[in-house]
């Protein structure tokens, strides 16, 4: 069949992410004998014309659209990506009657809601390779795909979905650069992305990885296969850096070490980064291995530095692990982006103070250049299928008709919002190492890095330079102006509206929970 796969993610700033998931699906469909084309709409100026060109010239028999993000999961600066995705789908519908299949992490988080909102014909929950290929075969034979694992669709007016089967890593090399032009991503400081495993065995109460997206059964790729993929890309496309996109890069530690050792054994030298490093098993020896393999930066998400909150979030590590990791990190010169989540169950002014104290004690380096940036988000996004969803239901923060497509937030009722905002702003105005979620409004300005890169070739990834920008802003006193008055009142109003159960439900009654990946 002629299959057109479209990336609807238009986020084109320094966090631009090449659509690796869509490439996995494209490669699987091609291997199965289909004629496949990929249209990446990120960085495109004229979306309508791009769609016309791709659809009219090719006459696809099936169209797949990836929805990576529903929103930016940031309560202080909420942005929904659904309106732009809807416009893309509407344009596609105006151009062709080909069946439209939705997929991607955004689509998997609320399959029924997304299928309904984006008016798709089918939706693939969780990983796409096997389910999408089976769906194509069923459509080709004129059969119903209703029994294929991971397929969501309308049946007799009702939403029907079958649980996905996540038993092994379903494919090898997604051949990212075969499908997508990585040049604009590289200009924005992006990297060639690599996945070494699927599944996450952590049990963080708010997280979707182990519940909804990848399941909690680890499915590891062989280290040599992973490094072969890197090697092939290194010689063919010469990317400036590679980025591992695993949920948690260093779990299981043995598998991760084997990959790093295999990289070290190869004759080339590449640069690496990743977003998913856990403080558990993070010591000087491991960091040394990362450095030898070519790591130059990474992200880490402890979410809190309060023992109470680490327990409440079920992070799977304690304060001792975190302090040991921070001390080890400070012995190296990696730029590190630390993510913190303020406001989960049990958060109080005291637990927040413990986190801020940790940041001041461990992330503000006493001597030498600063390398740590603490990114603090207030409010925890509540996703269906997670433990936090049930906690929020019990506490009345959401109700049984809550619509997950609208960002829903958990904010500890033990927090005084006015005081919390003061605590956060004061800390952020004092320390350039602290960025608050509302700084995301300046994210589009980061495109300047892409424009000026020839004159100022800053090292990549560009997020590490946010620290310099914050330093300048703090010195100039500009950061104190950011203190948005009225924010606590707005947040309170949002939470009130969110907890009000509507008289007529916004979503159909036959809604199913997407928690079927839970063991
Ligand atoms: C790594 C990562 C990042 C890295 C990306 C680095 C990079 N260069 O790519 C960084 C840290 C930069 C990042 C940033 C953000 N992220 Co992020 N990220 C992830 C993470 C952990 C992995 C994504 C990934 O690459 N997976 C590997 C690929 C292979 O998997 P996949 O995309 O899901 O694809 C499979 C299926 O979905 C499906 N599929 C995919 N497309 C299609 C299409 C069709 C047609 C079909 C049938 C199937 C299909 O098949 C694929 C193969 O099996 C996910 C969580 C997760 N575990 O998935 C969050 C996640 C995607 N991120 C999320 C968010 C919110 C963001 C940000 C908006 C945060 C922010 N405020 O800035 C930004 C957005 C960045 C952007 N450009 O879009 C959310 C999205 C949920 C939501 N609320 O909408 C997630 C799900 C985490 C969460 N909170 O649950 N992220």
Boltz pocket constraint, residues with backbone or C-beta under 6 A from the ligand:
constraints:
  - pocket:
      binder: B
      contacts: [[A, 5], [A, 6], [A, 9], [A, 11], [A, 15], [A, 16], [A, 17], [A, 18], [A, 20], [A, 21], [A, 22], [A, 24], [A, 25], [A, 64], [A, 65], [A, 66], [A, 67], [A, 68], [A, 69], [A, 70], [A, 71], [A, 72], [A, 73], [A, 74], [A, 101], [A, 102], [A, 103], [A, 104], [A, 105], [A, 106], [A, 108], [A, 109], [A, 124], [A, 126], [A, 127], [A, 128], [A, 129], [A, 132], [A, 190], [A, 191], [A, 193], [A, 195], [A, 207], [A, 208], [A, 209], [A, 213], [A, 214], [A, 243], [A, 244], [A, 245], [A, 246], [A, 247], [A, 275], [A, 299], [A, 381]]
      max_distance: 6.0
